[in-house]
Every structure is written in C-alpha cells, then in structure tokens.
Amino acid sequence: MSTQALMVSICYITHNHEKFLAQAIDCLMKQKTDFEFDIVIGNDCSSDGTSEILKHYQQMYPEKIKVISSDKKVGTIATLVGCNGLCKGKYIALCEGDDFWTDPDKLQKQVDFLEANPEYQ
C-alpha cells in the first residue's frame, strides 16, 4: 500500500461460502479506484473450504487483505462487529460471503458522492 491515507475498508463476512468466495473476492479486488482500500474478512468458523481459500487470497494480497477467523461459531452480528473493529478506512463498505459487486467502479462512485456531499457522511 502507498502512503496515501486509507479511504475505504471493505468489511466482508463469511461462513461456509466456499462456492462463492473466490468470485466474490475477485470482484472486490477488481475495484477501480483513485484511492487506497483494504479488505477485512471475518470468517465465522467455516467448516467447508472457506478457510483455505481465504488463506490463499491473503497470501496473494498480504498488503490488501486481512483475515480474522473465529474457532467457534459466533454468528453474523459478532463476526460483523469484530470485522468492523479492524477497519481503518475513512469509510466502511459492507459485503457478505455470497454477494458480488458487478460494477468495478462501485467504490469510486460511492466515495465520489460522499466526498461531494458531506451532509450524507
């Protein structure tokens, strides 16, 4: 990551989303932005291949992806709270394990709007 301030942290929560995970993370990584963003992934004790996929992506993008995992199922809210607590960006974008962002300009459009309209921040 550059010395530019972190603008967005993507808070991404997952539990047993092995079938969707690679495509979902690839969509996040394809975001075209003129600012820095990172991805904080909360894994709620997945019992399928989710953990292995997350390990692979964290090794591919160590400067961009941080994974936190629970060793017992804690539920969506606790996973989201734990994930959110590690987000350092000015803004936080939420995504769940089986969601896809189809627009590679999604984050850029949202940040541009928020920066131009501080009353919505």
Phi and psi restraints in degrees (range 20) as a CNS / XPLOR table:
assign (resid 1 and name C) (resid 2 and name N)
       (resid 2 and name CA) (resid 2 and name C) 1.0 -79.3 20.0 2
assign (resid 2 and name N) (resid 2 and name CA)
       (resid 2 and name C) (resid 3 and name N) 1.0 -178.9 20.0 2
assign (resid 2 and name C) (resid 3 and name N)
       (resid 3 and name CA) (resid 3 and name C) 1.0 -80.9 20.0 2
assign (resid 3 and name N) (resid 3 and name CA)
       (resid 3 and name C) (resid 4 and name N) 1.0 -3.3 20.0 2
assign (resid 3 and name C) (resid 4 and name N)
       (resid 4 and name CA) (resid 4 and name C) 1.0 -61.4 20.0 2
assign (resid 4 and name N) (resid 4 and name CA)
       (resid 4 and name C) (resid 5 and name N) 1.0 143.8 20.0 2
assign (resid 4 and name C) (resid 5 and name N)
       (resid 5 and name CA) (resid 5 and name C) 1.0 -62.4 20.0 2
assign (resid 5 and name N) (resid 5 and name CA)
       (resid 5 and name C) (resid 6 and name N) 1.0 144.0 20.0 2
assign (resid 5 and name C) (resid 6 and name N)
       (resid 6 and name CA) (resid 6 and name C) 1.0 -72.1 20.0 2
assign (resid 6 and name N) (resid 6 and name CA)
       (resid 6 and name C) (resid 7 and name N) 1.0 117.8 20.0 2
assign (resid 6 and name C) (resid 7 and name N)
       (resid 7 and name CA) (resid 7 and name C) 1.0 -88.1 20.0 2
assign (resid 7 and name N) (resid 7 and name CA)
       (resid 7 and name C) (resid 8 and name N) 1.0 -43.7 20.0 2
assign (resid 7 and name C) (resid 8 and name N)
       (resid 8 and name CA) (resid 8 and name C) 1.0 -133.4 20.0 2
assign (resid 8 and name N) (resid 8 and name CA)
       (resid 8 and name C) (resid 9 and name N) 1.0 135.1 20.0 2
assign (resid 8 and name C) (resid 9 and name N)
       (resid 9 and name CA) (resid 9 and name C) 1.0 -109.9 20.0 2
assign (resid 9 and name N) (resid 9 and name CA)
       (resid 9 and name C) (resid 10 and name N) 1.0 127.4 20.0 2
assign (resid 9 and name C) (resid 10 and name N)
       (resid 10 and name CA) (resid 10 and name C) 1.0 -92.1 20.0 2
assign (resid 10 and name N) (resid 10 and name CA)
       (resid 10 and name C) (resid 11 and name N) 1.0 118.4 20.0 2
assign (resid 10 and name C) (resid 11 and name N)
       (resid 11 and name CA) (resid 11 and name C) 1.0 -95.5 20.0 2
assign (resid 11 and name N) (resid 11 and name CA)
       (resid 11 and name C) (resid 12 and name N) 1.0 109.7 20.0 2
assign (resid 11 and name C) (resid 12 and name N)
       (resid 12 and name CA) (resid 12 and name C) 1.0 -119.1 20.0 2
assign (resid 12 and name N) (resid 12 and name CA)
       (resid 12 and name C) (resid 13 and name N) 1.0 118.5 20.0 2
assign (resid 12 and name C) (resid 13 and name N)
       (resid 13 and name CA) (resid 13 and name C) 1.0 -111.3 20.0 2
assign (resid 13 and name N) (resid 13 and name CA)
       (resid 13 and name C) (resid 14 and name N) 1.0 146.4 20.0 2
assign (resid 13 and name C) (resid 14 and name N)
       (resid 14 and name CA) (resid 14 and name C) 1.0 -148.4 20.0 2
assign (resid 14 and name N) (resid 14 and name CA)
       (resid 14 and name C) (resid 15 and name N) 1.0 150.7 20.0 2
assign (resid 14 and name C) (resid 15 and name N)
       (resid 15 and name CA) (resid 15 and name C) 1.0 -153.8 20.0 2
assign (resid 15 and name N) (resid 15 and name CA)
       (resid 15 and name C) (resid 16 and name N) 1.0 112.8 20.0 2
assign (resid 15 and name C) (resid 16 and name N)
       (resid 16 and name CA) (resid 16 and name C) 1.0 54.8 20.0 2
assign (resid 16 and name N) (resid 16 and name CA)
       (resid 16 and name C) (resid 17 and name N) 1.0 48.2 20.0 2
assign (resid 16 and name C) (resid 17 and name N)
       (resid 17 and name CA) (resid 17 and name C) 1.0 -107.8 20.0 2
assign (resid 17 and name N) (resid 17 and name CA)
       (resid 17 and name C) (resid 18 and name N) 1.0 31.9 20.0 2
assign (resid 17 and name C) (resid 18 and name N)
       (resid 18 and name CA) (resid 18 and name C) 1.0 -49.1 20.0 2
assign (resid 18 and name N) (resid 18 and name CA)
       (resid 18 and name C) (resid 19 and name N) 1.0 -42.0 20.0 2
assign (resid 18 and name C) (resid 19 and name N)
       (resid 19 and name CA) (resid 19 and name C) 1.0 -65.0 20.0 2
assign (resid 19 and name N) (resid 19 and name CA)
       (resid 19 and name C) (resid 20 and name N) 1.0 -28.6 20.0 2
assign (resid 19 and name C) (resid 20 and name N)
       (resid 20 and name CA) (resid 20 and name C) 1.0 -108.3 20.0 2
assign (resid 20 and name N) (resid 20 and name CA)
       (resid 20 and name C) (resid 21 and name N) 1.0 -16.4 20.0 2
assign (resid 20 and name C) (resid 21 and name N)
       (resid 21 and name CA) (resid 21 and name C) 1.0 -60.6 20.0 2
assign (resid 21 and name N) (resid 21 and name CA)
       (resid 21 and name C) (resid 22 and name N) 1.0 -49.9 20.0 2
assign (resid 21 and name C) (resid 22 and name N)
       (resid 22 and name CA) (resid 22 and name C) 1.0 -60.7 20.0 2
assign (resid 22 and name N) (resid 22 and name CA)
       (resid 22 and name C) (resid 23 and name N) 1.0 -46.2 20.0 2
assign (resid 22 and name C) (resid 23 and name N)
       (resid 23 and name CA) (resid 23 and name C) 1.0 -63.2 20.0 2
assign (resid 23 and name N) (resid 23 and name CA)
       (resid 23 and name C) (resid 24 and name N) 1.0 -40.4 20.0 2
assign (resid 23 and name C) (resid 24 and name N)
       (resid 24 and name CA) (resid 24 and name C) 1.0 -65.0 20.0 2
assign (resid 24 and name N) (resid 24 and name CA)
       (resid 24 and name C) (resid 25 and name N) 1.0 -45.8 20.0 2
assign (resid 24 and name C) (resid 25 and name N)
       (resid 25 and name CA) (resid 25 and name C) 1.0 -66.6 20.0 2
assign (resid 25 and name N) (resid 25 and name CA)
       (resid 25 and name C) (resid 26 and name N) 1.0 -38.8 20.0 2
assign (resid 25 and name C) (resid 26 and name N)
       (resid 26 and name CA) (resid 26 and name C) 1.0 -58.6 20.0 2
assign (resid 26 and name N) (resid 26 and name CA)
       (resid 26 and name C) (resid 27 and name N) 1.0 -40.1 20.0 2
assign (resid 26 and name C) (resid 27 and name N)
       (resid 27 and name CA) (resid 27 and name C) 1.0 -62.7 20.0 2
assign (resid 27 and name N) (resid 27 and name CA)
       (resid 27 and name C) (resid 28 and name N) 1.0 -40.1 20.0 2
assign (resid 27 and name C) (resid 28 and name N)
       (resid 28 and name CA) (resid 28 and name C) 1.0 -65.9 20.0 2
assign (resid 28 and name N) (resid 28 and name CA)
       (resid 28 and name C) (resid 29 and name N) 1.0 -42.2 20.0 2
assign (resid 28 and name C) (resid 29 and name N)
       (resid 29 and name CA) (resid 29 and name C) 1.0 -69.3 20.0 2
assign (resid 29 and name N) (resid 29 and name CA)
       (resid 29 and name C) (resid 30 and name N) 1.0 -20.2 20.0 2
assign (resid 29 and name C) (resid 30 and name N)
       (resid 30 and name CA) (resid 30 and name C) 1.0 -87.6 20.0 2
assign (resid 30 and name N) (resid 30 and name CA)
       (resid 30 and name C) (resid 31 and name N) 1.0 5.6 20.0 2
assign (resid 30 and name C) (resid 31 and name N)
       (resid 31 and name CA) (resid 31 and name C) 1.0 -63.7 20.0 2
assign (resid 31 and name N) (resid 31 and name CA)
       (resid 31 and name C) (resid 32 and name N) 1.0 130.2 20.0 2
assign (resid 31 and name C) (resid 32 and name N)
       (resid 32 and name CA) (resid 32 and name C) 1.0 -98.4 20.0 2
assign (resid 32 and name N) (resid 32 and name CA)
       (resid 32 and name C) (resid 33 and name N) 1.0 113.2 20.0 2
assign (resid 32 and name C) (resid 33 and name N)
       (resid 33 and name CA) (resid 33 and name C) 1.0 -136.6 20.0 2
assign (resid 33 and name N) (resid 33 and name CA)
       (resid 33 and name C) (resid 34 and name N) 1.0 157.8 20.0 2
assign (resid 33 and name C) (resid 34 and name N)
       (resid 34 and name CA) (resid 34 and name C) 1.0 -102.4 20.0 2
assign (resid 34 and name N) (resid 34 and name CA)
       (resid 34 and name C) (resid 35 and name N) 1.0 20.9 20.0 2
assign (resid 34 and name C) (resid 35 and name N)
       (resid 35 and name CA) (resid 35 and name C) 1.0 -138.7 20.0 2
assign (resid 35 and name N) (resid 35 and name CA)
       (resid 35 and name C) (resid 36 and name N) 1.0 165.6 20.0 2
assign (resid 35 and name C) (resid 36 and name N)
       (resid 36 and name CA) (resid 36 and name C) 1.0 -81.3 20.0 2
assign (resid 36 and name N) (resid 36 and name CA)
       (resid 36 and name C) (resid 37 and name N) 1.0 141.8 20.0 2
assign (resid 36 and name C) (resid 37 and name N)
       (resid 37 and name CA) (resid 37 and name C) 1.0 -141.3 20.0 2
assign (resid 37 and name N) (resid 37 and name CA)
       (resid 37 and name C) (resid 38 and name N) 1.0 155.4 20.0 2
assign (resid 37 and name C) (resid 38 and name N)
       (resid 38 and name CA) (resid 38 and name C) 1.0 -131.0 20.0 2
assign (resid 38 and name N) (resid 38 and name CA)
       (resid 38 and name C) (resid 39 and name N) 1.0 171.9 20.0 2
assign (resid 38 and name C) (resid 39 and name N)
       (resid 39 and name CA) (resid 39 and name C) 1.0 -127.3 20.0 2
assign (resid 39 and name N) (resid 39 and name CA)
       (resid 39 and name C) (resid 40 and name N) 1.0 120.8 20.0 2
assign (resid 39 and name C) (resid 40 and name N)
       (resid 40 and name CA) (resid 40 and name C) 1.0 -108.5 20.0 2
assign (resid 40 and name N) (resid 40 and name CA)
       (resid 40 and name C) (resid 41 and name N) 1.0 116.7 20.0 2
assign (resid 40 and name C) (resid 41 and name N)
       (resid 41 and name CA) (resid 41 and name C) 1.0 -108.8 20.0 2
assign (resid 41 and name N) (resid 41 and name CA)
       (resid 41 and name C) (resid 42 and name N) 1.0 124.8 20.0 2
assign (resid 41 and name C) (resid 42 and name N)
       (resid 42 and name CA) (resid 42 and name C) 1.0 -102.7 20.0 2
assign (resid 42 and name N) (resid 42 and name CA)
       (resid 42 and name C) (resid 43 and name N) 1.0 115.4 20.0 2
assign (resid 42 and name C) (resid 43 and name N)
       (resid 43 and name CA) (resid 43 and name C) 1.0 -103.0 20.0 2
assign (resid 43 and name N) (resid 43 and name CA)
       (resid 43 and name C) (resid 44 and name N) 1.0 113.1 20.0 2
assign (resid 43 and name C) (resid 44 and name N)
       (resid 44 and name CA) (resid 44 and name C) 1.0 -87.8 20.0 2
assign (resid 44 and name N) (resid 44 and name CA)
       (resid 44 and name C) (resid 45 and name N) 1.0 70.9 20.0 2
assign (resid 44 and name C) (resid 45 and name N)
       (resid 45 and name CA) (resid 45 and name C) 1.0 52.0 20.0 2
assign (resid 45 and name N) (resid 45 and name CA)
       (resid 45 and name C) (resid 46 and name N) 1.0 51.1 20.0 2
assign (resid 45 and name C) (resid 46 and name N)
       (resid 46 and name CA) (resid 46 and name C) 1.0 -63.3 20.0 2
assign (resid 46 and name N) (resid 46 and name CA)
       (resid 46 and name C) (resid 47 and name N) 1.0 143.2 20.0 2
assign (resid 46 and name C) (resid 47 and name N)
       (resid 47 and name CA) (resid 47 and name C) 1.0 -110.0 20.0 2
assign (resid 47 and name N) (resid 47 and name CA)
       (resid 47 and name C) (resid 48 and name N) 1.0 2.5 20.0 2
assign (resid 47 and name C) (resid 48 and name N)
       (resid 48 and name CA) (resid 48 and name C) 1.0 -99.9 20.0 2
assign (resid 48 and name N) (resid 48 and name CA)
       (resid 48 and name C) (resid 49 and name N) 1.0 -149.2 20.0 2
assign (resid 48 and name C) (resid 49 and name N)
       (resid 49 and name CA) (resid 49 and name C) 1.0 -87.2 20.0 2
assign (resid 49 and name N) (resid 49 and name CA)
       (resid 49 and name C) (resid 50 and name N) 1.0 10.3 20.0 2
assign (resid 49 and name C) (resid 50 and name N)
       (resid 50 and name CA) (resid 50 and name C) 1.0 -55.6 20.0 2
assign (resid 50 and name N) (resid 50 and name CA)
       (resid 50 and name C) (resid 51 and name N) 1.0 -46.8 20.0 2
assign (resid 50 and name C) (resid 51 and name N)
       (resid 51 and name CA) (resid 51 and name C) 1.0 -60.7 20.0 2
assign (resid 51 and name N) (resid 51 and name CA)
       (resid 51 and name C) (resid 52 and name N) 1.0 -39.8 20.0 2
assign (resid 51 and name C) (resid 52 and name N)
       (resid 52 and name CA) (resid 52 and name C) 1.0 -66.9 20.0 2
assign (resid 52 and name N) (resid 52 and name CA)
       (resid 52 and name C) (resid 53 and name N) 1.0 -40.6 20.0 2
assign (resid 52 and name C) (resid 53 and name N)
       (resid 53 and name CA) (resid 53 and name C) 1.0 -64.1 20.0 2
assign (resid 53 and name N) (resid 53 and name CA)
       (resid 53 and name C) (resid 54 and name N) 1.0 -43.8 20.0 2
assign (resid 53 and name C) (resid 54 and name N)
       (resid 54 and name CA) (resid 54 and name C) 1.0 -62.3 20.0 2
assign (resid 54 and name N) (resid 54 and name CA)
       (resid 54 and name C) (resid 55 and name N) 1.0 -40.8 20.0 2
assign (resid 54 and name C) (resid 55 and name N)
       (resid 55 and name CA) (resid 55 and name C) 1.0 -61.0 20.0 2
assign (resid 55 and name N) (resid 55 and name CA)
       (resid 55 and name C) (resid 56 and name N) 1.0 -43.6 20.0 2
assign (resid 55 and name C) (resid 56 and name N)
       (resid 56 and name CA) (resid 56 and name C) 1.0 -58.8 20.0 2
assign (resid 56 and name N) (resid 56 and name CA)
       (resid 56 and name C) (resid 57 and name N) 1.0 -49.3 20.0 2
assign (resid 56 and name C) (resid 57 and name N)
       (resid 57 and name CA) (resid 57 and name C) 1.0 -68.0 20.0 2
assign (resid 57 and name N) (resid 57 and name CA)
       (resid 57 and name C) (resid 58 and name N) 1.0 -36.0 20.0 2
assign (resid 57 and name C) (resid 58 and name N)
       (resid 58 and name CA) (resid 58 and name C) 1.0 -65.5 20.0 2
assign (resid 58 and name N) (resid 58 and name CA)
       (resid 58 and name C) (resid 59 and name N) 1.0 -35.5 20.0 2
assign (resid 58 and name C) (resid 59 and name N)
       (resid 59 and name CA) (resid 59 and name C) 1.0 -70.9 20.0 2
assign (resid 59 and name N) (resid 59 and name CA)
       (resid 59 and name C) (resid 60 and name N) 1.0 -34.8 20.0 2
assign (resid 59 and name C) (resid 60 and name N)
       (resid 60 and name CA) (resid 60 and name C) 1.0 -69.7 20.0 2
assign (resid 60 and name N) (resid 60 and name CA)
       (resid 60 and name C) (resid 61 and name N) 1.0 -36.2 20.0 2
assign (resid 60 and name C) (resid 61 and name N)
       (resid 61 and name CA) (resid 61 and name C) 1.0 -130.3 20.0 2
assign (resid 61 and name N) (resid 61 and name CA)
       (resid 61 and name C) (resid 62 and name N) 1.0 61.2 20.0 2
assign (resid 61 and name C) (resid 62 and name N)
       (resid 62 and name CA) (resid 62 and name C) 1.0 -63.1 20.0 2
assign (resid 62 and name N) (resid 62 and name CA)
       (resid 62 and name C) (resid 63 and name N) 1.0 -26.1 20.0 2
assign (resid 62 and name C) (resid 63 and name N)
       (resid 63 and name CA) (resid 63 and name C) 1.0 -81.4 20.0 2
assign (resid 63 and name N) (resid 63 and name CA)
       (resid 63 and name C) (resid 64 and name N) 1.0 -12.8 20.0 2
assign (resid 63 and name C) (resid 64 and name N)
       (resid 64 and name CA) (resid 64 and name C) 1.0 -114.0 20.0 2
assign (resid 64 and name N) (resid 64 and name CA)
       (resid 64 and name C) (resid 65 and name N) 1.0 -31.4 20.0 2
assign (resid 64 and name C) (resid 65 and name N)
       (resid 65 and name CA) (resid 65 and name C) 1.0 -117.5 20.0 2
assign (resid 65 and name N) (resid 65 and name CA)
       (resid 65 and name C) (resid 66 and name N) 1.0 129.0 20.0 2
assign (resid 65 and name C) (resid 66 and name N)
       (resid 66 and name CA) (resid 66 and name C) 1.0 -120.4 20.0 2
assign (resid 66 and name N) (resid 66 and name CA)
       (resid 66 and name C) (resid 67 and name N) 1.0 130.7 20.0 2
assign (resid 66 and name C) (resid 67 and name N)
       (resid 67 and name CA) (resid 67 and name C) 1.0 -115.1 20.0 2
assign (resid 67 and name N) (resid 67 and name CA)
       (resid 67 and name C) (resid 68 and name N) 1.0 131.3 20.0 2
assign (resid 67 and name C) (resid 68 and name N)
       (resid 68 and name CA) (resid 68 and name C) 1.0 -118.4 20.0 2
assign (resid 68 and name N) (resid 68 and name CA)
       (resid 68 and name C) (resid 69 and name N) 1.0 136.4 20.0 2
assign (resid 68 and name C) (resid 69 and name N)
       (resid 69 and name CA) (resid 69 and name C) 1.0 -129.3 20.0 2
assign (resid 69 and name N) (resid 69 and name CA)
       (resid 69 and name C) (resid 70 and name N) 1.0 141.5 20.0 2
assign (resid 69 and name C) (resid 70 and name N)
       (resid 70 and name CA) (resid 70 and name C) 1.0 -98.7 20.0 2
assign (resid 70 and name N) (resid 70 and name CA)
       (resid 70 and name C) (resid 71 and name N) 1.0 145.6 20.0 2
assign (resid 70 and name C) (resid 71 and name N)
       (resid 71 and name CA) (resid 71 and name C) 1.0 -92.5 20.0 2
assign (resid 71 and name N) (resid 71 and name CA)
       (resid 71 and name C) (resid 72 and name N) 1.0 1.5 20.0 2
assign (resid 71 and name C) (resid 72 and name N)
       (resid 72 and name CA) (resid 72 and name C) 1.0 -143.1 20.0 2
assign (resid 72 and name N) (resid 72 and name CA)
       (resid 72 and name C) (resid 73 and name N) 1.0 151.4 20.0 2
assign (resid 72 and name C) (resid 73 and name N)
       (resid 73 and name CA) (resid 73 and name C) 1.0 -66.4 20.0 2
assign (resid 73 and name N) (resid 73 and name CA)
       (resid 73 and name C) (resid 74 and name N) 1.0 125.0 20.0 2
assign (resid 73 and name C) (resid 74 and name N)
       (resid 74 and name CA) (resid 74 and name C) 1.0 -114.5 20.0 2
assign (resid 74 and name N) (resid 74 and name CA)
       (resid 74 and name C) (resid 75 and name N) 1.0 -12.9 20.0 2
assign (resid 74 and name C) (resid 75 and name N)
       (resid 75 and name CA) (resid 75 and name C) 1.0 97.4 20.0 2
assign (resid 75 and name N) (resid 75 and name CA)
       (resid 75 and name C) (resid 76 and name N) 1.0 166.1 20.0 2
assign (resid 75 and name C) (resid 76 and name N)
       (resid 76 and name CA) (resid 76 and name C) 1.0 -61.7 20.0 2
assign (resid 76 and name N) (resid 76 and name CA)
       (resid 76 and name C) (resid 77 and name N) 1.0 -47.8 20.0 2
assign (resid 76 and name C) (resid 77 and name N)
       (resid 77 and name CA) (resid 77 and name C) 1.0 -63.8 20.0 2
assign (resid 77 and name N) (resid 77 and name CA)
       (resid 77 and name C) (resid 78 and name N) 1.0 -48.1 20.0 2
assign (resid 77 and name C) (resid 78 and name N)
       (resid 78 and name CA) (resid 78 and name C) 1.0 -63.3 20.0 2
assign (resid 78 and name N) (resid 78 and name CA)
       (resid 78 and name C) (resid 79 and name N) 1.0 -38.0 20.0 2
assign (resid 78 and name C) (resid 79 and name N)
       (resid 79 and name CA) (resid 79 and name C) 1.0 -64.6 20.0 2
assign (resid 79 and name N) (resid 79 and name CA)
       (resid 79 and name C) (resid 80 and name N) 1.0 -43.5 20.0 2
assign (resid 79 and name C) (resid 80 and name N)
       (resid 80 and name CA) (resid 80 and name C) 1.0 -62.9 20.0 2
assign (resid 80 and name N) (resid 80 and name CA)
       (resid 80 and name C) (resid 81 and name N) 1.0 -43.3 20.0 2
assign (resid 80 and name C) (resid 81 and name N)
       (resid 81 and name CA) (resid 81 and name C) 1.0 -63.7 20.0 2
assign (resid 81 and name N) (resid 81 and name CA)
       (resid 81 and name C) (resid 82 and name N) 1.0 -44.7 20.0 2
assign (resid 81 and name C) (resid 82 and name N)
       (resid 82 and name CA) (resid 82 and name C) 1.0 -63.2 20.0 2
assign (resid 82 and name N) (resid 82 and name CA)
       (resid 82 and name C) (resid 83 and name N) 1.0 -41.9 20.0 2
assign (resid 82 and name C) (resid 83 and name N)
       (resid 83 and name CA) (resid 83 and name C) 1.0 -65.5 20.0 2
assign (resid 83 and name N) (resid 83 and name CA)
       (resid 83 and name C) (resid 84 and name N) 1.0 -47.6 20.0 2
assign (resid 83 and name C) (resid 84 and name N)
       (resid 84 and name CA) (resid 84 and name C) 1.0 -59.1 20.0 2
assign (resid 84 and name N) (resid 84 and name CA)
       (resid 84 and name C) (resid 85 and name N) 1.0 -36.2 20.0 2
assign (resid 84 and name C) (resid 85 and name N)
       (resid 85 and name CA) (resid 85 and name C) 1.0 -64.1 20.0 2
assign (resid 85 and name N) (resid 85 and name CA)
       (resid 85 and name C) (resid 86 and name N) 1.0 -20.1 20.0 2
assign (resid 85 and name C) (resid 86 and name N)
       (resid 86 and name CA) (resid 86 and name C) 1.0 -99.1 20.0 2
assign (resid 86 and name N) (resid 86 and name CA)
       (resid 86 and name C) (resid 87 and name N) 1.0 -3.0 20.0 2
assign (resid 86 and name C) (resid 87 and name N)
       (resid 87 and name CA) (resid 87 and name C) 1.0 -76.6 20.0 2
assign (resid 87 and name N) (resid 87 and name CA)
       (resid 87 and name C) (resid 88 and name N) 1.0 128.8 20.0 2
assign (resid 87 and name C) (resid 88 and name N)
       (resid 88 and name CA) (resid 88 and name C) 1.0 -114.1 20.0 2
assign (resid 88 and name N) (resid 88 and name CA)
       (resid 88 and name C) (resid 89 and name N) 1.0 -0.8 20.0 2
assign (resid 88 and name C) (resid 89 and name N)
       (resid 89 and name CA) (resid 89 and name C) 1.0 -72.4 20.0 2
assign (resid 89 and name N) (resid 89 and name CA)
       (resid 89 and name C) (resid 90 and name N) 1.0 159.8 20.0 2
assign (resid 89 and name C) (resid 90 and name N)
       (resid 90 and name CA) (resid 90 and name C) 1.0 -60.5 20.0 2
assign (resid 90 and name N) (resid 90 and name CA)
       (resid 90 and name C) (resid 91 and name N) 1.0 -38.3 20.0 2
assign (resid 90 and name C) (resid 91 and name N)
       (resid 91 and name CA) (resid 91 and name C) 1.0 -120.2 20.0 2
assign (resid 91 and name N) (resid 91 and name CA)
       (resid 91 and name C) (resid 92 and name N) 1.0 154.4 20.0 2
assign (resid 91 and name C) (resid 92 and name N)
       (resid 92 and name CA) (resid 92 and name C) 1.0 -121.6 20.0 2
assign (resid 92 and name N) (resid 92 and name CA)
       (resid 92 and name C) (resid 93 and name N) 1.0 127.9 20.0 2
assign (resid 92 and name C) (resid 93 and name N)
       (resid 93 and name CA) (resid 93 and name C) 1.0 -107.8 20.0 2
assign (resid 93 and name N) (resid 93 and name CA)
       (resid 93 and name C) (resid 94 and name N) 1.0 135.5 20.0 2
assign (resid 93 and name C) (resid 94 and name N)
       (resid 94 and name CA) (resid 94 and name C) 1.0 -101.3 20.0 2
assign (resid 94 and name N) (resid 94 and name CA)
       (resid 94 and name C) (resid 95 and name N) 1.0 143.3 20.0 2
assign (resid 94 and name C) (resid 95 and name N)
       (resid 95 and name CA) (resid 95 and name C) 1.0 -152.0 20.0 2
assign (resid 95 and name N) (resid 95 and name CA)
       (resid 95 and name C) (resid 96 and name N) 1.0 142.2 20.0 2
assign (resid 95 and name C) (resid 96 and name N)
       (resid 96 and name CA) (resid 96 and name C) 1.0 -109.6 20.0 2
assign (resid 96 and name N) (resid 96 and name CA)
       (resid 96 and name C) (resid 97 and name N) 1.0 161.1 20.0 2
assign (resid 96 and name C) (resid 97 and name N)
       (resid 97 and name CA) (resid 97 and name C) 1.0 -54.6 20.0 2
assign (resid 97 and name N) (resid 97 and name CA)
       (resid 97 and name C) (resid 98 and name N) 1.0 -25.0 20.0 2
assign (resid 97 and name C) (resid 98 and name N)
       (resid 98 and name CA) (resid 98 and name C) 1.0 -111.0 20.0 2
assign (resid 98 and name N) (resid 98 and name CA)
       (resid 98 and name C) (resid 99 and name N) 1.0 16.5 20.0 2
assign (resid 98 and name C) (resid 99 and name N)
       (resid 99 and name CA) (resid 99 and name C) 1.0 -96.8 20.0 2
assign (resid 99 and name N) (resid 99 and name CA)
       (resid 99 and name C) (resid 100 and name N) 1.0 152.7 20.0 2
assign (resid 99 and name C) (resid 100 and name N)
       (resid 100 and name CA) (resid 100 and name C) 1.0 -130.1 20.0 2
assign (resid 100 and name N) (resid 100 and name CA)
       (resid 100 and name C) (resid 101 and name N) 1.0 141.1 20.0 2
assign (resid 100 and name C) (resid 101 and name N)
       (resid 101 and name CA) (resid 101 and name C) 1.0 -100.9 20.0 2
assign (resid 101 and name N) (resid 101 and name CA)
       (resid 101 and name C) (resid 102 and name N) 1.0 114.7 20.0 2
assign (resid 101 and name C) (resid 102 and name N)
       (resid 102 and name CA) (resid 102 and name C) 1.0 -88.5 20.0 2
assign (resid 102 and name N) (resid 102 and name CA)
       (resid 102 and name C) (resid 103 and name N) 1.0 -16.5 20.0 2
assign (resid 102 and name C) (resid 103 and name N)
       (resid 103 and name CA) (resid 103 and name C) 1.0 -101.7 20.0 2
assign (resid 103 and name N) (resid 103 and name CA)
       (resid 103 and name C) (resid 104 and name N) 1.0 114.0 20.0 2
assign (resid 103 and name C) (resid 104 and name N)
       (resid 104 and name CA) (resid 104 and name C) 1.0 -67.8 20.0 2
assign (resid 104 and name N) (resid 104 and name CA)
       (resid 104 and name C) (resid 105 and name N) 1.0 -8.8 20.0 2
assign (resid 104 and name C) (resid 105 and name N)
       (resid 105 and name CA) (resid 105 and name C) 1.0 -102.5 20.0 2
assign (resid 105 and name N) (resid 105 and name CA)
       (resid 105 and name C) (resid 106 and name N) 1.0 8.4 20.0 2
assign (resid 105 and name C) (resid 106 and name N)
       (resid 106 and name CA) (resid 106 and name C) 1.0 -52.3 20.0 2
assign (resid 106 and name N) (resid 106 and name CA)
       (resid 106 and name C) (resid 107 and name N) 1.0 -55.3 20.0 2
assign (resid 106 and name C) (resid 107 and name N)
       (resid 107 and name CA) (resid 107 and name C) 1.0 -64.4 20.0 2
assign (resid 107 and name N) (resid 107 and name CA)
       (resid 107 and name C) (resid 108 and name N) 1.0 -41.0 20.0 2
assign (resid 107 and name C) (resid 108 and name N)
       (resid 108 and name CA) (resid 108 and name C) 1.0 -60.9 20.0 2
assign (resid 108 and name N) (resid 108 and name CA)
       (resid 108 and name C) (resid 109 and name N) 1.0 -45.5 20.0 2
assign (resid 108 and name C) (resid 109 and name N)
       (resid 109 and name CA) (resid 109 and name C) 1.0 -61.4 20.0 2
assign (resid 109 and name N) (resid 109 and name CA)
       (resid 109 and name C) (resid 110 and name N) 1.0 -43.2 20.0 2
assign (resid 109 and name C) (resid 110 and name N)
       (resid 110 and name CA) (resid 110 and name C) 1.0 -67.0 20.0 2
assign (resid 110 and name N) (resid 110 and name CA)
       (resid 110 and name C) (resid 111 and name N) 1.0 -44.0 20.0 2
assign (resid 110 and name C) (resid 111 and name N)
       (resid 111 and name CA) (resid 111 and name C) 1.0 -66.9 20.0 2
assign (resid 111 and name N) (resid 111 and name CA)
       (resid 111 and name C) (resid 112 and name N) 1.0 -42.1 20.0 2
assign (resid 111 and name C) (resid 112 and name N)
       (resid 112 and name CA) (resid 112 and name C) 1.0 -57.0 20.0 2
assign (resid 112 and name N) (resid 112 and name CA)
       (resid 112 and name C) (resid 113 and name N) 1.0 -43.9 20.0 2
assign (resid 112 and name C) (resid 113 and name N)
       (resid 113 and name CA) (resid 113 and name C) 1.0 -64.4 20.0 2
assign (resid 113 and name N) (resid 113 and name CA)
       (resid 113 and name C) (resid 114 and name N) 1.0 -47.8 20.0 2
assign (resid 113 and name C) (resid 114 and name N)
       (resid 114 and name CA) (resid 114 and name C) 1.0 -64.4 20.0 2
assign (resid 114 and name N) (resid 114 and name CA)
       (resid 114 and name C) (resid 115 and name N) 1.0 -39.2 20.0 2
assign (resid 114 and name C) (resid 115 and name N)
       (resid 115 and name CA) (resid 115 and name C) 1.0 -68.8 20.0 2
assign (resid 115 and name N) (resid 115 and name CA)
       (resid 115 and name C) (resid 116 and name N) 1.0 -32.6 20.0 2
assign (resid 115 and name C) (resid 116 and name N)
       (resid 116 and name CA) (resid 116 and name C) 1.0 -81.7 20.0 2
assign (resid 116 and name N) (resid 116 and name CA)
       (resid 116 and name C) (resid 117 and name N) 1.0 -16.5 20.0 2
assign (resid 116 and name C) (resid 117 and name N)
       (resid 117 and name CA) (resid 117 and name C) 1.0 -132.5 20.0 2
assign (resid 117 and name N) (resid 117 and name CA)
       (resid 117 and name C) (resid 118 and name N) 1.0 74.1 20.0 2
assign (resid 117 and name C) (resid 118 and name N)
       (resid 118 and name CA) (resid 118 and name C) 1.0 -60.6 20.0 2
assign (resid 118 and name N) (resid 118 and name CA)
       (resid 118 and name C) (resid 119 and name N) 1.0 -18.8 20.0 2
assign (resid 118 and name C) (resid 119 and name N)
       (resid 119 and name CA) (resid 119 and name C) 1.0 -66.8 20.0 2
assign (resid 119 and name N) (resid 119 and name CA)
       (resid 119 and name C) (resid 120 and name N) 1.0 -15.0 20.0 2
assign (resid 119 and name C) (resid 120 and name N)
       (resid 120 and name CA) (resid 120 and name C) 1.0 -94.8 20.0 2
assign (resid 120 and name N) (resid 120 and name CA)
       (resid 120 and name C) (resid 121 and name N) 1.0 -4.9 20.0 2
